[in-house]
C-alpha cells in the first residue's frame, strides 16, 4: 500500500507586483509549500475563507484596500493563522500599526527570499513545538483567558487573540510573579531564526495590555521590569 503523502503547508501570498508574485511563488513551491496568490485585498480575504492557509504573506500597499484592513479581516476569520506583512515603508509607526492590527512579523522591501523563507520556517517550527503547553482556561485579574478558543473574555465581551499574543501570555502566566527577560521571550516565543527585536516584544506586550488591563497606561497585571523584561501578576 503506498505511503500517504504528507500534506503540504499552504502559504497565501497577497501581493500585486508581478515580479514578486512570480519569484516568491516559485521559491515557495521549490521549498515544498503550496503557494496561493491573490492580487487584491478582497481576493486575498476570499481565499482565506475558502482555503484556510497555514500562513499569509501580506503586502501593505494593494490596489483596492490597504494591508492593514486586510489583516484585520483575516484576523476576524482566523486569529491563529500567522501573518507576515511585506512593506516598502520603513517608518517605525508603520511597523507598529501592522503589529497592532494583527501581523505577527514584517519584512521590509527589498528583502531576500532566503530571509523570508527563514522567517516562515521559524513560525512553523514555533507552532509545531508549542513549548508553552498551558491549555486550560485561566484568569488574569477580572479577565478570563481561553487558549483553546484564542479568546480573552471580560464579562460578556470576547476579544480574539493572535497565536503569538497567546503564546506570550501563556509564558508570562506560567512564570507568574517572576521577571521574564526580553531575550528569553524572543527565544521561546519567536525563536532565534525569526529575526525579531526587543521592540517586537514591547509591541506585543502593549497589544496584550489593551486586552487585559483596565487601564493599559497604568498596568496592574503585565508589569515592566526595567532593565530586564516583564512580569505577570494575576
N, C-alpha and C positions, 0 to 999 in steps of 0.2 A: 504493500500500500504506500503510495507516495507521501513524503513528508509534507505536513501542512506548511504552506508558505507564510513566513512571518509578515504580519500586517505592516505596511509602510506608513510611517507617520506623515500626515498631511500638513503642508505649510501653505497658507494662503498669502499671496503677495498682492497688496492693494497699491498699485503704482501706475502712473500714466506715461512715464518716459519709456519709449520702446526699447532703447538700448539696455536700460537697467532691467526691464522685464525679461528680455531675451537672455542676458547674461546670467541673472540670478536664477531664472527657471532652469537653464541648462546646468548650472552648478548644483542646484538642489537635487535635480534628477540624478546627476552623476554621483552625488553623495548618498543616494538611496532613498531620498524623500519623494513623496508625491507632491508635485507643485501645482497649485491652482492660481490663476491670475485674474484680477479684476482691474479694469482701467478707470473706474469711477468709484466714489464712495458708496453710492447706492447699490451698485453691483456687488461690491465687497460685502455689504451688510446682508444682501440676499444670499450670497454664497455661504456666509457664516450660518444663516438659518438652515440651509439645506444640507451643507456638507460637514458642519461641525468640525472645523480644522483643529489640529493639535497645537498650532502656533500661527500667529498672524504677524506679517511684516507690513507695516502701515506707513505709507508716505504722508507727510504732513500737508503738502500742497497738492490738492486734487482739483480736477476741472469743475466738479459740481459742488461738493461740500468739503469743508476742511477736515483734516485728520482728527482734530480734537472731537468734533461732532461724531465722526465715525467711531472713534474709540469709545465714546460714551454709549453709543448704540450697541456696540459689540459687548461691552460690559453688562448691559442690561440683558442681553441674550445669554451670556455665559461669563460669570465672574472669574472662572478658573483659567480660561484659555490664556496662555502667555501672549502679550502684545509687545513687539519691539517696534518703536517708532523710527522711521527714516526721515531725517530732516536736513535741509540745507541751512537752517537757521542755527547760529552758534550762540546766541544770547542765552544766558542762564535762565532768564524768565521764561523763554520758550520751552526749555527743557523741563523746568519745574511745572509749567502748566500741563505738559504732556504727562508727567507723573501724576499730577492731581486728577486728571480725567481717567486714569486707569492704566497707563502704559507701565510695563514692567521694566523696560530698558529703552535706550535710544542709541542710535549711531548717527553721526554727522556726515553728510555727503561732502566731498567724495570719501568713500570708505573702501577698505579692502574686503573682497569676498571672503578671504580666509578669516579675517577678524569676525565678520558677521556669522559665518558658519561656527566659529568657536563659541560665540555667544549662544547660538541656538542649541548646540550640543550641551553647553553648561546648563541651560534651562531644563533640557530633557533629563540630564543626569540628576539635577536637583529634584525634579518631580519623582523620578524613579527611586531615589534614595529616601526622600521624605524623612530625614533623620529625626525631626521633631514629631513624635508619634501621638501626641495628645489628640484624642478623637471625641471624647465626651464633652458635653456642654459644660461650660464653666462661667463664673461671674467675675466681673471687674467693676467694683462699685455697684451702681444700680443698673448695670448693663449685663445682659446675658450674651454669651458668645457660643454659637453653634458651628463648630468646624465642619461637620458633615454637610451642612446646607450652605456654608460660606456666608453666614449671617451674623450681624450684630443686632441684638434686639433690645430696644429701650421702650418699655411699656408695650404699646400696640404697634410701634413703629419698627419696621425691619429695614436694615441697610445692608446691601450687598458688600462683600469684602473680597478683594482680589487674592490670588494664590499667595503672592509674596507678602501682602499685608497680613494674611492669616498665619503664615509660617513665622513671621517676625513676632506677632502677638503670642503665638504658642511658645516660642523660645523664651520670651520675656516672662510668660506666666510660669513655665516650668522652672525658671530660675528666680521666681518672685522673691523680692526682698534683697536680691543680690545685684550688684552692678554687673552689667554685661558690656564689654568693650565693643567699640565700633568694629575693630579688626575681627573679633570673634563673630560678630553678627554677619559681617561680609563673608567670612569663610564658611559659616554654617548655613547661611540662607542663600547667598548667591554663588559661592564657590570662587576660587581664585581666578578661574579662567574667564569669568563673566565680565571682567574689566569695570566693575562699579567703583565708586569712590565713597569716602566718608559722607560727602554731600548727599549721595543717594540714600544712605541710611537716615540722615536727618530729614530728608523729604518724606520718606515713608513713615517715620515717626510722626511728622506733622499731619499726615493723612490719617493715621490711626487716632491721634488726639481729637481730631474733628468728629470721629465716630464714637469715641469712648468717653471723652471728658465733657462735663457740664460746661466748663469754660476752658476751651483749648489754650487760651492765652495765660491761664493760671492753672496748669495741670496739677491734679492731686493723685493720679494713678501712674501715668507714664512720666517718670521724673528724669531730668537730665542730671547725670553725674559728671560734673565739669572736669575736663581733662581725661575722661575715661570713656563714657558712653551713656547708657540708660539703665534704669531700674524700674520694675513694675511693682506697685504697691496695691494689691487688690482692695 
